[in-house]
């Protein structure tokens, strides 16, 4: 009897170990998809619509993923990747469109099954990501399908690399003049509109928008510069 119990226990332990290992595979699948489909932040939605199997498989994995008992970095990495995949899925399903804003209810109404919950894109962003972490770097990791959005990363975000990846993305975005344009002649800095929409999050993190920007820039912006915001280009990030 003890021998049978030992074998049973060993089998359950191995099964549990395999299931835990399997949960990491989704990040490799995320990574493979982004490497194949994202080029300089742009997505070939037309081809994806014709060949949707890999995308649909990821959407199914997202729906059934188990986030219980995971670290906050693990959950955060999962929800960032899920958000980016579901943006691509929604655009692909409605393609051709000129902008994600042409899809009614894109951010606030249309829902997906994510780790067993029914969520909108906004719910993923604010209740699963910004709410638990209070980390505005996440805004630079999310691609909303438009040209003025922080451009899509062509790799997945991984739990064990998350903090390094978020810093890298934030530095990369803030260093680009089409997101942060410094006009020395006029003594002003013109910021991407996300700094306007989520200004309180950036300011509360660093004390002001310019101080936040300067955390991630090599060439600092003088703190007495005026702050303005760019017009947002909602044109689809199609290629």
Protein Blocks (a to p, Z undefined) as FASTA:
>chain_A
ZZmmmmmmmmmmmmmmmmmmmmmmmmmmmmmmmmmmpgghiacfklmmmmmmlmmmmmmm
mmmpcfehiafklmmmmmmmmmmmmmmmmmmmmpccfbfklpghklmmmccdeehiacdf
klmmmmmmmmmnopaklmmmpcghiaklccddfbdcdfklmmmmmmmmmmmmmmpmklmc
cdfknopadddfklmmmmmmmmmmnopaklmmmmmcfbdcdfkbccddddddfbdcbZZ
